Amino acid sequence: MLASLRREASYGYRIVKAVSECVEISESTLYPILKRLEAGGMLTTYSREHCGRLRKYYQITGKGKARIQSFLDEWAEIRRVCEYIIKEDAP
């Protein structure tokens, strides 16, 4: 969710559409995740009128960007371990 918001703020339906390229998710699953990220300070929200209705937008915070970087750092470490295991298993 956070990665989909790095480039620009977005709203629920558009987030589902963007994320569904790599993970199947429904709007009913998305909103609890967004609320948890907001409660954790990784997102902020604001409303904007669209076609006569208010639409809620989600925007990543510095803390959210830091969480993405932390994930990437963890992934790099996991990848190094996997490469070591593969190298040790090679004939």
C-alpha positions in Angstrom: 0.0 0.0 0.0 2.7 2.4 1.0 4.7 1.9 -2.2 1.6 2.7 -4.3 1.4 6.1 -2.5 5.1 7.1 -3.0 4.5 8.9 -6.2 1.3 10.6 -5.3 -1.7 10.7 -2.9 -4.5 8.4 -4.0 -8.0 7.1 -3.0 -9.2 3.6 -2.2 -10.4 2.3 -5.6 -7.3 3.6 -7.4 -5.0 2.0 -4.7 -6.7 -1.3 -5.2 -6.3 -1.1 -8.9 -2.6 -0.2 -8.6 -1.8 -2.9 -6.0 -3.8 -5.6 -7.7 -1.0 -5.8 -10.3 1.0 -7.8 -7.8 -1.4 -8.7 -5.0 -5.1 -9.6 -5.1 -6.9 -7.3 -2.7 -10.5 -6.1 -2.3 -11.6 -2.7 -1.0 -13.0 -4.4 2.1 -9.5 -5.6 2.9 -7.8 -2.4 1.9 -9.5 0.0 4.3 -8.6 -1.7 7.5 -5.0 -1.8 6.3 -5.1 1.9 5.4 -6.6 2.7 8.9 -3.8 0.7 10.6 -1.2 2.5 8.5 -2.7 5.9 9.4 -2.9 5.0 13.1 0.8 4.1 12.8 1.6 7.5 11.4 2.6 6.2 8.0 -0.3 7.9 6.2 -2.3 11.0 6.4 -5.7 11.7 4.9 -7.5 14.6 3.4 -10.8 15.0 1.5 -11.4 16.5 -1.9 -14.6 17.0 -3.8 -15.1 14.9 -6.9 -18.3 14.9 -8.9 -20.2 16.5 -6.1 -19.0 14.0 -3.4 -16.1 14.1 -1.0 -13.4 11.6 -1.8 -10.9 10.5 0.8 -7.2 10.6 -0.3 -4.3 8.9 1.4 -0.8 10.4 1.4 2.4 8.7 2.6 4.4 10.4 5.4 8.1 10.4 6.1 7.5 7.6 8.5 5.8 5.6 5.8 8.7 6.2 3.4 11.1 5.1 6.1 9.1 1.9 6.5 9.5 1.2 2.8 13.3 1.7 3.1 13.4 -0.6 6.2 11.5 -3.3 4.2 14.0 -2.9 1.3 16.9 -3.2 3.7 15.4 -6.4 5.3 14.8 -7.8 1.8 18.4 -7.2 0.8 19.6 -9.1 3.8 17.3 -12.0 3.1 18.5 -12.0 -0.5 22.2 -12.2 0.6 21.3 -15.2 2.8 19.5 -16.9 -0.1 22.5 -16.3 -2.4 24.8 -17.7 0.2 22.7 -20.8 0.6 22.5 -21.3 -3.2 26.2 -20.8 -3.5 26.9 -23.4 -0.8 24.6 -25.9 -2.5 26.2 -25.5 -5.9 28.5 -28.5 -6.9 
